[in-house]
Amino acid sequence: MSATVDRVPTPESATDRVGAVEAPRRRHLQPTAWAAAGFLAPLLVYLAIFYAYPLYENVSMSLHRFTRATFVTGVAPFVGLDVYREMTSSPLFWSTVRQTAVFVVVSLVFQYAIGLGLAVFFQRSFPLSGVLRGLFLVPWLLPIIVSATTWQWMMDADSGILNRFLGLFGVDPVWWLNAQHSLMSVTIANIWLGIPFNLVILYSGLQNIPADLYEAAALDGAGAWRQFWHLTFPLLRPVSAITLLLGFVYTLKVVDIIWIMTLGTGSSQTLATWAYGMAFGKGASSIIRYSQASVLGTILLVIALAMGFVYLAVQRRQED
């Protein structure tokens, strides 16, 4: 007669059992991982080709002395930060930086203020509000060349409609597009182009604010102005931050409208138009200077990245 003894699972047998259970899991997750890699691969290839490689080439060109000859042969002497020192020590560089700062800051302030005012205005429903809001999107939808050419015609000193309008009040013609007033002219045109973007983003942010808050504030005796400063404006801070960041990056690299209107001459020259002129030998810079243009491009990139980090810091503070 043999006695039946229950087998106590040994550590080895338990490990084998766990491995047998985990093996199907690994086989089940593996196709998902391959699918994720397949979807991610085109994005990584796109970023590598159109972002990482051009960025590397731009930084490399700023550290080498490139001319037309060395650009063709690909053999340019390495000069380190010499080109950076040459550019930053030039008086023209700092005057261009000031003009760029004025162009960006003034554009952002007026675009945001007017866009926010229009967004609050259209928050109230009234007849034809949707039609009027759609008409404000026209500047955003038009090609830049059409908008810039229209503003160039409107600001013509002899036959422009702006001078004709000012003439009705006895004001002498203004030479909008000359070297002295060109910065003001391109800033006005850029403000007009950026208002629809701010209107759309801020109006969407206003739709996410509960109407109950305004009703409670009205019951407490808060007027429209106090409601705006104590409810609307604080609750729009996250939307305002991303709107200003995107507006800053876009305005910092604006070339097309300035180039069409003034060729970036006089006070309308910014870092972006200066880099474009030197890279292609156009405008005030008739000589192609690849390394100097790459230096300006790198500086613009660093400024944009710095503003991105500022935005992340502001967002982290708001979350805390």
Secondary structure as UniProt FT lines:
FT   HELIX           11..47
FT   HELIX           48..52
FT   HELIX           53..62
FT   HELIX           68..73
FT   TURN            80..81
FT   HELIX           82..88
FT   HELIX           91..123
FT   TURN            127..128
FT   HELIX           129..135
FT   TURN            136..137
FT   HELIX           138..141
FT   HELIX           144..154
FT   TURN            157..159
FT   HELIX           161..167
FT   TURN            168..170
FT   TURN            176..177
FT   TURN            179..181
FT   HELIX           182..207
FT   HELIX           211..219
FT   TURN            220..221
FT   HELIX           224..227
FT   HELIX           228..232
FT   HELIX           233..235
FT   HELIX           237..252
FT   HELIX           256..262
FT   TURN            263..264
FT   HELIX           266..268
FT   HELIX           271..280
FT   TURN            283..284
FT   HELIX           290..319
//
